[in-house]
Amino acid sequence: MSTAPRPPGDAQRRPSTLPALLARHAEETPHQVAYVYLRNGEEVGERTTYARLHTDVRTRGTALARAAAGARSAVLLYPNGLEFVRSWLACTTAGIMGAPLQVPTRRHAVRRLRTVADDAGTTLVLTTGEVRDQVLADFGGLPELAGLDLVASDELPADTAPGTPLPETRLSDVALLQYTSGSTGSPKGVMVTHANFWANARETDELWPLGDDGTIVSWLPFFHDMGLMLGVVLPLWARRPACLMGPEAFIRRPARWLEALSRYGGTHSSAPNFAYDLCVRGDGVRGPLDLSRWRVAINGAEPVRTHTVRDFIGKFAPHGLDPRAVSPAYGLAENTLKVSGSPGGTEPAALLLDAAELGRGRVVRLPEDREDTAGAATVMSCGGTVGDTRVRIVDPRTRRAVGPDEVGEIWVSGPCVTAGYIGREDETEGTFRARVAGDEASGPHLRTGDMGFVRDGQVYVTGRLKDLIVVKGRNHYPQDLEYTVETSHPLLRTSSAAAFAVDTGEREALVVVVEGDSRLLRYAGAEEVTAAVRDAVRRDHRVDVEEVVLIRRGTLPKTTSGKVRRRSCRERYESGSLAHLTRI
């Protein structure tokens, strides 16, 4: 996709709000393509230029300012597409904090909609006419929808009658309420300001430069921080086009993502680890595939698996993929998105560590040419920080900085750290304003809740603090146990297991929940699968599994980005509400 080069004096040097950026692009490069939406993930369904988008956003912003009747926030229920882009940017223009959510298809999602609306202090729900009608047809009688005003943005009047002035947008204004997945508690609205977006986009472009020829291709949902930041904000900030598609198109046929990168000359794209794994295991690429222009393939949002990176490179290098394009990264909504990343053009790095020592919180390297990998753990680097973002590794109990060979909680500081959680001052104080004991002047810091260490300037993430499993005095990271489980039997799939600890009254015990189906039970049997799981965990981690629970495929609780919701899984296990196939 050819576009004009970015003119000198662009966004990198002038901090701007999102509306100001859009206005500048519309004035300087009015006919440049801003966003393209791919219908079914393949053919172009809609496209817009900066001039057209700016006109639409101003018109929508004016109509919203009238229709919202002073509302400060609104829930955004949109499928992926340009209507979301227009409406969210219109919200920022009208001084309304938008809170994107997934369009509900089940009752639990309607309950989440109500919870988020109440937490954000709003009754305004913006959506399309089609989605509004479908939601009301499916769930209109539910009490959770009572009092909510579903407004179709694509049906708002197009006139710009005088008398409805738009507010002046400041860098300190909240542009987004990014609601967390709720995987470790009730959803919390992260307040992301225009200044946060500018800082994170600037650092992201410094780490993975788009240049004058960059094109972003994204299928990630906009209600997820990575989908919004890399699919909407970064292209606007860098004045580079974005080809967007819906996540359902990718899930139905993952090869569509790669075909879009090939067809539209994509240079930058991102996805969680499971997406790369689906591409490795999947087939169905139609026609020739040329990935030679893809120079930044960001892998983030969940633990990065070394075997996935290796297998993905191995399968698609013959199609032009540069092995140095794969870029493991680490980020979270509370830091707008990116914290660290491996720059494009460098081979992904990993460390081989002593697993037992890692379980004790110590980093002990093993020889890279070691043939016997028993008792070893491979940890993938998530690269380094850029710009003004800083990372400290801190003992979560004493709040003192730990040494370079110790694991601790990852604390972050810098301009990308967001303004906190809306309406939750106590949680904001504890999470966003932490101070390192003995070095209080260096703060405040964001407590990420993630465990890890820094070696040679590289950030290594080992797991979630709250998910840490302690059995007989040894620490076990659930994602390591889950990988062992998922590879213990050929009929088990990736991202299909949850490991957590339960209190038996006498001790902490390990429980593993695994997705299965009738094919698994027909060809293998529950006893065979369970024995394979127990043997593999005992062999690789020297811990016994108290119970293996097989559940129906597709019922393992997960977040919108594909992360396993271990706390929810444990709660369902303890309440007996898991969709059991069998438990042994």
PLY file of the C-alpha trace (Angstrom):
ply
format ascii 1.0
element vertex 584
property float x
property float y
property float z
element edge 583
property int vertex1
property int vertex2
end_header
0.00 0.00 0.00
1.72 3.19 -1.16
1.28 6.47 0.69
3.08 9.76 0.88
6.13 9.87 3.16
5.72 11.49 6.52
6.45 15.20 6.26
9.15 16.74 8.44
8.13 18.16 11.80
5.65 15.38 12.43
4.16 13.91 15.59
7.41 12.62 17.08
8.51 16.13 18.08
5.19 17.68 19.09
3.13 16.11 21.88
-0.48 16.19 20.72
-3.88 14.91 21.63
-5.54 12.41 19.31
-7.97 15.01 17.85
-5.09 17.43 17.23
-3.07 14.71 15.48
-6.00 13.87 13.23
-6.62 17.54 12.40
-2.95 18.03 11.49
-2.91 14.97 9.21
-6.14 16.09 7.53
-4.58 19.47 6.80
-1.14 18.29 5.67
-1.96 14.99 3.89
-5.75 15.04 3.36
-5.87 12.33 0.69
-3.56 9.85 2.40
-5.21 6.56 3.35
-5.55 6.24 7.12
-7.38 2.94 7.70
-8.61 0.09 5.54
-11.05 -2.56 6.75
-10.83 -6.00 5.18
-14.21 -7.70 4.92
-13.87 -11.36 5.98
-10.19 -10.61 6.46
-9.64 -10.62 2.71
-11.11 -8.05 0.32
-11.31 -4.32 1.05
-14.69 -3.48 2.56
-14.11 0.15 3.49
-11.31 2.69 3.54
-10.96 6.25 4.75
-8.52 9.12 4.24
-7.42 11.56 6.92
-9.63 14.30 5.49
-12.71 12.06 5.39
-12.01 10.68 8.87
-11.50 14.15 10.33
-14.81 15.35 8.89
-16.63 12.26 10.18
-15.07 12.56 13.64
-15.96 16.25 13.99
-19.50 15.58 12.83
-19.91 12.63 15.20
-18.29 14.54 18.04
-20.77 17.40 17.65
-23.73 15.00 17.49
-22.43 13.08 20.50
-21.99 16.25 22.54
-25.69 16.94 21.98
-26.93 13.35 22.40
-24.79 12.53 25.45
-26.38 15.29 27.56
-23.25 15.93 29.58
-22.13 12.29 29.93
-18.46 12.02 30.84
-18.07 8.40 29.76
-19.64 5.82 27.47
-19.37 2.09 26.89
-18.39 1.28 23.28
-19.89 -1.91 21.84
-18.48 -2.36 18.34
-17.18 -5.12 16.12
-13.81 -4.43 14.52
-14.28 -1.88 11.76
-14.02 1.78 10.89
-17.23 2.69 12.72
-15.40 2.02 15.99
-12.47 4.21 14.89
-14.80 7.08 14.00
-16.88 6.80 17.16
-14.02 6.45 19.62
-12.14 9.40 18.14
-15.42 11.35 18.20
-15.68 10.56 21.91
-12.20 11.99 22.51
-13.26 15.08 20.56
-16.43 15.48 22.63
-14.64 14.97 25.96
-16.23 11.56 26.57
-14.15 8.73 28.03
-14.81 5.66 25.88
-14.74 2.18 27.43
-14.54 -0.47 24.64
-16.11 -3.86 25.36
-16.76 -7.01 23.41
-20.21 -7.22 21.82
-22.14 -9.56 24.13
-23.29 -12.91 22.76
-23.96 -14.56 26.13
-25.55 -13.46 29.36
-22.28 -13.31 31.32
-21.07 -10.70 28.81
-24.23 -8.67 29.44
-23.48 -8.80 33.17
-19.97 -7.53 32.42
-21.46 -4.72 30.32
-23.58 -3.65 33.28
-20.68 -3.92 35.73
-18.46 -1.78 33.52
-21.17 0.83 32.88
-21.82 1.17 36.62
-18.10 1.35 37.40
-17.59 4.03 34.72
-20.58 5.97 36.06
-22.55 5.99 32.81
-25.76 4.76 31.22
-24.64 5.65 27.68
-23.75 2.74 25.41
-22.55 3.60 21.89
-22.82 0.98 19.19
-24.11 0.43 15.65
-27.76 0.10 14.72
-27.23 -3.53 13.75
-25.54 -4.44 17.04
-28.11 -2.51 19.08
-30.99 -4.38 17.45
-29.26 -7.74 17.95
-28.45 -7.09 21.61
-32.01 -5.98 22.33
-33.43 -8.98 20.46
-31.24 -11.42 22.37
-31.11 -9.82 25.81
-33.65 -6.99 25.89
-35.60 -8.58 28.75
-32.62 -8.93 31.09
-32.48 -6.65 34.13
-28.82 -5.86 33.42
-29.89 -3.73 30.45
-32.47 -1.75 32.40
-31.68 1.97 32.34
-28.93 1.71 29.74
-29.32 3.95 26.69
-28.09 2.14 23.56
-27.30 4.83 20.97
-26.39 3.89 17.39
-23.56 6.17 16.29
-24.15 5.34 12.63
-27.68 6.74 12.95
-26.71 10.08 14.53
-27.65 13.16 12.47
-24.92 14.30 10.12
-25.60 18.03 10.50
-23.25 20.26 12.47
-25.71 22.84 13.76
-24.16 25.72 15.67
-24.61 26.02 19.40
-22.82 22.79 20.38
-19.18 23.79 20.82
-16.68 20.97 21.29
-14.45 21.21 24.36
-10.75 21.91 24.11
-8.86 18.62 24.50
-5.81 18.63 26.77
-2.96 16.16 27.04
-3.98 15.39 30.62
-7.55 14.45 29.62
-8.54 10.79 29.81
-8.97 9.47 26.26
-9.85 5.89 27.14
-11.12 3.66 29.94
-9.36 0.37 29.27
-11.11 -2.23 31.36
-8.96 -5.07 32.58
-10.01 -8.60 31.83
-11.06 -9.35 35.38
-8.84 -12.45 35.40
-7.56 -11.57 38.87
-10.63 -9.79 40.24
-13.47 -7.51 39.19
-12.83 -5.42 36.04
-11.08 -2.11 36.70
-11.09 0.87 34.35
-7.57 2.05 33.54
-7.57 5.79 32.79
-5.37 6.34 29.72
-4.66 9.98 28.92
-3.74 11.58 25.60
-0.24 12.13 27.03
0.02 8.39 27.79
-0.93 7.51 24.22
1.57 9.99 22.80
4.41 8.67 25.02
3.70 5.01 24.33
3.34 5.56 20.59
6.59 7.53 20.50
8.46 4.79 22.39
6.88 2.05 20.27
7.97 3.77 17.07
11.44 4.24 18.52
11.65 0.52 19.29
10.03 -0.71 16.06
10.31 2.19 13.56
7.56 2.36 10.95
9.59 4.68 8.76
8.17 6.10 5.55
7.12 2.73 4.17
5.47 1.09 7.18
2.05 -0.56 6.97
0.32 -2.10 9.97
-1.87 -5.19 9.61
-3.99 -6.15 12.62
-6.82 -8.56 13.45
-6.71 -7.91 17.22
-9.96 -6.71 18.82
-10.20 -3.03 19.72
-11.50 -3.79 23.21
-8.05 -5.20 23.98
-5.18 -2.82 24.74
-2.82 -4.29 22.14
-5.47 -4.17 19.41
-6.38 -0.56 20.14
-2.85 0.76 20.59
-1.22 -0.98 17.64
-4.24 -1.06 15.33
-5.61 2.46 15.83
-3.38 4.77 17.90
0.08 3.94 16.53
-0.97 4.30 12.86
-2.55 7.68 13.66
0.49 8.84 15.61
2.99 7.68 12.95
0.84 8.75 10.00
1.04 5.30 8.45
-1.84 3.22 7.06
-3.42 0.31 8.89
-5.19 -2.70 7.33
-7.70 -3.98 9.88
-9.69 -7.18 10.02
-11.96 -8.83 12.57
-10.64 -11.39 15.08
-13.33 -13.85 14.02
-11.86 -13.89 10.50
-8.49 -14.87 11.93
-9.87 -17.51 14.28
-11.87 -19.17 11.50
-8.83 -19.31 9.23
-5.54 -18.06 10.74
-3.87 -18.02 7.33
-5.92 -14.92 6.47
-3.60 -12.90 8.72
-0.52 -14.02 6.81
-2.25 -13.58 3.45
-3.19 -10.00 4.37
0.42 -9.26 5.33
1.52 -10.66 1.99
-1.19 -8.99 -0.12
-0.96 -5.50 1.42
2.77 -5.40 2.12
2.45 -5.40 5.91
5.62 -4.43 7.76
4.33 -4.44 11.36
1.87 -6.71 13.12
1.33 -8.16 16.58
-0.47 -11.03 18.27
-0.41 -13.19 21.39
1.70 -16.34 21.36
-1.29 -18.61 20.69
-1.89 -16.90 17.32
1.59 -17.76 16.08
1.04 -21.31 17.29
-2.24 -21.55 15.35
-0.42 -20.46 12.20
2.22 -23.13 12.74
-0.36 -25.88 13.19
-2.82 -24.63 10.61
-3.00 -25.01 6.87
-5.09 -23.32 4.25
-2.79 -20.63 2.82
-4.32 -19.74 -0.52
-1.97 -18.74 -3.27
1.66 -17.56 -3.03
2.78 -16.12 0.30
5.42 -13.38 0.48
6.34 -12.27 4.00
9.58 -10.55 3.01
8.28 -7.07 3.93
7.21 -8.15 7.44
9.99 -6.73 9.57
8.33 -6.56 13.02
6.24 -9.50 14.26
5.44 -8.63 17.88
4.67 -11.55 20.19
3.11 -10.41 23.46
0.05 -10.39 25.78
0.82 -13.85 27.17
3.94 -15.95 27.91
6.15 -16.23 24.82
7.05 -19.85 24.10
10.48 -20.56 22.68
9.19 -23.54 20.72
6.46 -21.39 19.14
9.00 -18.78 18.04
11.29 -21.48 16.68
8.53 -23.37 14.86
6.98 -20.21 13.40
10.31 -19.07 12.00
10.99 -22.56 10.66
7.67 -22.81 8.84
7.54 -19.34 7.32
11.19 -18.47 6.64
10.81 -20.23 3.25
8.07 -17.67 2.52
10.41 -14.73 3.07
10.03 -14.23 6.84
13.21 -12.79 8.33
13.95 -14.73 11.56
15.00 -11.42 13.10
11.49 -10.01 12.60
9.98 -11.98 15.49
9.98 -9.62 18.47
8.88 -10.90 21.91
7.49 -8.06 24.02
6.02 -7.28 27.43
3.32 -4.79 28.31
0.10 -4.17 30.18
-2.86 -1.78 30.07
-1.72 0.05 33.18
1.34 1.20 31.22
-0.83 2.10 28.18
0.67 -1.00 26.52
4.36 -1.53 25.78
6.91 -1.80 28.57
9.74 -3.57 26.74
10.39 -5.33 23.46
13.03 -6.95 21.30
13.92 -4.59 18.47
13.39 -5.78 14.93
16.52 -6.99 13.22
17.78 -8.96 16.22
17.43 -12.68 16.92
15.01 -13.46 19.78
17.05 -14.28 22.90
16.41 -16.91 25.56
18.16 -18.17 28.68
18.49 -21.78 29.83
18.13 -21.75 33.61
18.23 -24.18 36.49
14.52 -24.86 37.10
14.94 -25.73 40.79
16.87 -22.54 41.48
14.32 -20.52 39.53
11.64 -22.00 41.76
13.58 -20.58 44.72
13.70 -17.15 43.11
17.29 -17.37 41.90
18.59 -17.00 38.34
21.26 -19.64 37.62
22.27 -20.11 33.99
23.02 -23.49 32.48
25.31 -24.12 29.48
23.47 -23.40 26.24
24.88 -26.57 24.63
23.62 -28.77 27.44
22.13 -31.92 25.91
20.17 -33.05 28.97
17.36 -30.53 29.52
15.92 -32.30 32.55
15.67 -29.81 35.40
16.12 -26.89 33.01
13.77 -24.03 32.22
13.94 -21.82 29.13
12.87 -18.21 29.63
12.35 -15.94 26.64
13.64 -12.37 26.68
11.02 -9.67 26.25
13.68 -7.17 25.17
14.62 -3.89 26.77
12.98 -0.57 27.47
13.34 2.57 25.37
12.70 6.25 25.95
11.86 7.24 29.50
10.37 3.93 30.64
12.29 2.32 33.51
12.00 -1.14 35.08
12.95 -2.13 38.63
12.87 -5.65 40.09
11.58 -5.54 43.67
10.85 -8.02 46.44
7.03 -7.77 46.68
7.08 -8.33 50.46
9.94 -6.08 51.60
9.64 -3.64 48.67
13.41 -3.56 48.40
15.23 -3.87 45.08
16.68 -7.32 44.50
19.99 -8.32 42.96
20.57 -9.09 39.26
20.40 -12.85 39.90
17.10 -12.77 41.78
13.49 -12.92 40.69
11.15 -10.21 41.95
8.09 -8.21 41.00
8.43 -6.00 37.93
7.89 -2.31 38.79
7.63 0.30 36.03
7.97 4.07 35.92
7.77 6.63 33.13
5.35 8.71 31.06
3.44 5.68 29.79
2.18 4.77 33.27
-1.49 5.67 33.23
-3.49 7.82 35.65
-4.86 4.92 37.71
-8.21 3.17 38.07
-11.35 5.24 37.74
-13.20 5.57 41.04
-10.71 3.38 42.95
-8.35 5.64 44.84
-7.14 3.00 47.30
-6.26 0.52 44.55
-4.69 3.32 42.51
-2.53 4.30 45.46
-1.34 0.74 46.05
-0.74 -0.14 42.40
0.44 3.07 40.74
2.28 4.92 43.51
4.62 2.34 44.97
8.00 3.37 46.34
11.15 1.25 46.54
12.22 0.93 50.17
15.50 2.78 50.68
15.14 4.57 47.35
11.84 6.39 47.74
12.98 9.32 45.59
13.04 7.10 42.48
9.27 6.61 42.45
6.43 6.45 42.07
6.25 3.07 40.35
3.57 0.90 38.83
3.37 -2.51 40.49
2.65 -4.87 37.59
1.95 -8.02 39.59
4.28 -9.85 37.19
7.41 -11.65 38.35
10.67 -11.58 36.48
14.26 -10.38 36.33
16.53 -8.19 34.22
19.74 -9.54 32.71
21.99 -7.49 30.40
19.26 -4.90 29.99
16.72 -7.52 28.89
13.43 -8.08 30.72
12.50 -11.70 31.43
8.98 -12.42 32.69
8.59 -15.60 34.72
4.91 -15.42 35.76
2.13 -13.70 37.69
2.72 -12.98 41.37
-0.84 -14.01 42.31
-0.68 -17.18 40.19
2.52 -18.48 41.79
2.07 -22.04 43.06
4.01 -23.04 46.18
4.18 -26.77 46.93
6.50 -28.13 49.63
8.37 -24.83 49.78
9.12 -24.66 46.05
7.75 -22.07 43.65
6.16 -23.26 40.40
5.02 -20.98 37.62
1.67 -22.18 36.25
2.48 -21.47 32.61
5.44 -23.87 32.83
3.27 -26.58 34.34
0.58 -25.93 31.71
3.05 -26.27 28.86
4.18 -29.61 30.27
0.56 -30.75 30.52
-0.33 -29.64 26.98
2.64 -31.50 25.50
2.23 -34.64 27.61
-0.13 -36.35 25.16
-0.43 -35.97 21.36
-4.20 -35.40 21.49
-3.94 -32.38 23.81
-3.75 -28.87 22.35
-1.89 -25.70 23.28
-3.66 -23.14 25.49
-5.89 -25.91 26.82
-4.79 -26.27 30.46
-4.93 -24.42 33.77
-2.76 -25.18 36.78
-3.44 -23.81 40.25
-3.03 -24.63 43.92
-5.81 -25.51 46.36
-5.73 -25.68 50.13
-6.60 -29.20 51.30
-6.71 -28.09 54.92
-3.32 -29.65 55.56
-1.21 -28.47 52.63
-1.14 -26.76 49.25
-1.91 -29.21 46.44
-1.63 -28.95 42.68
-4.74 -29.30 40.50
-4.65 -29.38 36.71
-7.69 -28.70 34.51
-7.42 -29.82 30.88
-9.75 -29.38 27.94
-10.71 -32.54 26.08
-13.44 -33.89 23.82
-15.11 -37.12 22.81
-12.31 -37.85 20.33
-9.76 -37.68 23.12
-11.73 -40.07 25.29
-12.57 -42.37 22.37
-9.01 -42.83 21.12
-7.05 -42.46 24.34
-9.29 -42.71 27.36
-9.31 -40.60 30.51
-6.94 -42.90 32.41
-4.28 -42.78 29.69
-4.42 -39.00 29.38
-4.40 -38.50 33.13
-1.45 -40.84 33.59
0.48 -38.99 30.87
-0.20 -35.65 32.58
0.88 -36.90 36.00
4.03 -38.57 34.68
5.12 -35.51 32.66
4.59 -33.06 35.54
6.38 -35.32 38.00
9.28 -35.82 35.56
9.74 -32.17 34.57
8.82 -30.36 37.78
9.22 -32.93 40.58
5.77 -32.28 41.93
2.74 -34.57 42.16
-0.62 -33.58 40.69
-3.37 -33.94 43.29
-6.15 -34.11 40.70
-6.53 -33.96 36.93
-9.89 -32.64 35.71
-10.91 -33.08 32.08
-13.46 -30.52 30.89
-15.28 -29.96 27.62
-13.32 -28.24 24.85
-13.96 -24.50 24.67
-15.04 -24.15 28.32
-11.69 -23.24 29.93
-12.10 -19.67 31.29
-9.97 -17.22 29.31
-9.59 -13.47 28.91
-10.32 -11.63 25.67
-6.65 -11.91 24.70
-6.54 -15.68 25.22
-4.93 -15.74 28.67
-6.11 -18.49 31.00
-8.19 -17.10 33.88
-6.71 -19.33 36.56
-8.50 -17.70 39.48
-11.86 -18.11 37.76
-10.97 -21.70 36.90
-10.07 -22.44 40.52
-13.32 -20.85 41.73
-15.34 -22.98 39.31
-13.39 -26.05 40.37
-14.10 -25.38 44.03
-17.79 -24.70 43.35
-18.13 -27.77 41.13
-19.34 -25.71 38.15
-16.70 -26.77 35.61
-18.03 -28.59 32.54
-16.60 -31.94 33.61
-15.84 -34.78 31.27
-14.18 -36.65 34.12
-11.89 -36.04 37.10
-9.22 -38.40 38.32
0 1
1 2
2 3
3 4
4 5
5 6
6 7
7 8
8 9
9 10
10 11
11 12
12 13
13 14
14 15
15 16
16 17
17 18
18 19
19 20
20 21
21 22
22 23
23 24
24 25
25 26
26 27
27 28
28 29
29 30
30 31
31 32
32 33
33 34
34 35
35 36
36 37
37 38
38 39
39 40
40 41
41 42
42 43
43 44
44 45
45 46
46 47
47 48
48 49
49 50
50 51
51 52
52 53
53 54
54 55
55 56
56 57
57 58
58 59
59 60
60 61
61 62
62 63
63 64
64 65
65 66
66 67
67 68
68 69
69 70
70 71
71 72
72 73
73 74
74 75
75 76
76 77
77 78
78 79
79 80
80 81
81 82
82 83
83 84
84 85
85 86
86 87
87 88
88 89
89 90
90 91
91 92
92 93
93 94
94 95
95 96
96 97
97 98
98 99
99 100
100 101
101 102
102 103
103 104
104 105
105 106
106 107
107 108
108 109
109 110
110 111
111 112
112 113
113 114
114 115
115 116
116 117
117 118
118 119
119 120
120 121
121 122
122 123
123 124
124 125
125 126
126 127
127 128
128 129
129 130
130 131
131 132
132 133
133 134
134 135
135 136
136 137
137 138
138 139
139 140
140 141
141 142
142 143
143 144
144 145
145 146
146 147
147 148
148 149
149 150
150 151
151 152
152 153
153 154
154 155
155 156
156 157
157 158
158 159
159 160
160 161
161 162
162 163
163 164
164 165
165 166
166 167
167 168
168 169
169 170
170 171
171 172
172 173
173 174
174 175
175 176
176 177
177 178
178 179
179 180
180 181
181 182
182 183
183 184
184 185
185 186
186 187
187 188
188 189
189 190
190 191
191 192
192 193
193 194
194 195
195 196
196 197
197 198
198 199
199 200
200 201
201 202
202 203
203 204
204 205
205 206
206 207
207 208
208 209
209 210
210 211
211 212
212 213
213 214
214 215
215 216
216 217
217 218
218 219
219 220
220 221
221 222
222 223
223 224
224 225
225 226
226 227
227 228
228 229
229 230
230 231
231 232
232 233
233 234
234 235
235 236
236 237
237 238
238 239
239 240
240 241
241 242
242 243
243 244
244 245
245 246
246 247
247 248
248 249
249 250
250 251
251 252
252 253
253 254
254 255
255 256
256 257
257 258
258 259
259 260
260 261
261 262
262 263
263 264
264 265
265 266
266 267
267 268
268 269
269 270
270 271
271 272
272 273
273 274
274 275
275 276
276 277
277 278
278 279
279 280
280 281
281 282
282 283
283 284
284 285
285 286
286 287
287 288
288 289
289 290
290 291
291 292
292 293
293 294
294 295
295 296
296 297
297 298
298 299
299 300
300 301
301 302
302 303
303 304
304 305
305 306
306 307
307 308
308 309
309 310
310 311
311 312
312 313
313 314
314 315
315 316
316 317
317 318
318 319
319 320
320 321
321 322
322 323
323 324
324 325
325 326
326 327
327 328
328 329
329 330
330 331
331 332
332 333
333 334
334 335
335 336
336 337
337 338
338 339
339 340
340 341
341 342
342 343
343 344
344 345
345 346
346 347
347 348
348 349
349 350
350 351
351 352
352 353
353 354
354 355
355 356
356 357
357 358
358 359
359 360
360 361
361 362
362 363
363 364
364 365
365 366
366 367
367 368
368 369
369 370
370 371
371 372
372 373
373 374
374 375
375 376
376 377
377 378
378 379
379 380
380 381
381 382
382 383
383 384
384 385
385 386
386 387
387 388
388 389
389 390
390 391
391 392
392 393
393 394
394 395
395 396
396 397
397 398
398 399
399 400
400 401
401 402
402 403
403 404
404 405
405 406
406 407
407 408
408 409
409 410
410 411
411 412
412 413
413 414
414 415
415 416
416 417
417 418
418 419
419 420
420 421
421 422
422 423
423 424
424 425
425 426
426 427
427 428
428 429
429 430
430 431
431 432
432 433
433 434
434 435
435 436
436 437
437 438
438 439
439 440
440 441
441 442
442 443
443 444
444 445
445 446
446 447
447 448
448 449
449 450
450 451
451 452
452 453
453 454
454 455
455 456
456 457
457 458
458 459
459 460
460 461
461 462
462 463
463 464
464 465
465 466
466 467
467 468
468 469
469 470
470 471
471 472
472 473
473 474
474 475
475 476
476 477
477 478
478 479
479 480
480 481
481 482
482 483
483 484
484 485
485 486
486 487
487 488
488 489
489 490
490 491
491 492
492 493
493 494
494 495
495 496
496 497
497 498
498 499
499 500
500 501
501 502
502 503
503 504
504 505
505 506
506 507
507 508
508 509
509 510
510 511
511 512
512 513
513 514
514 515
515 516
516 517
517 518
518 519
519 520
520 521
521 522
522 523
523 524
524 525
525 526
526 527
527 528
528 529
529 530
530 531
531 532
532 533
533 534
534 535
535 536
536 537
537 538
538 539
539 540
540 541
541 542
542 543
543 544
544 545
545 546
546 547
547 548
548 549
549 550
550 551
551 552
552 553
553 554
554 555
555 556
556 557
557 558
558 559
559 560
560 561
561 562
562 563
563 564
564 565
565 566
566 567
567 568
568 569
569 570
570 571
571 572
572 573
573 574
574 575
575 576
576 577
577 578
578 579
579 580
580 581
581 582
582 583
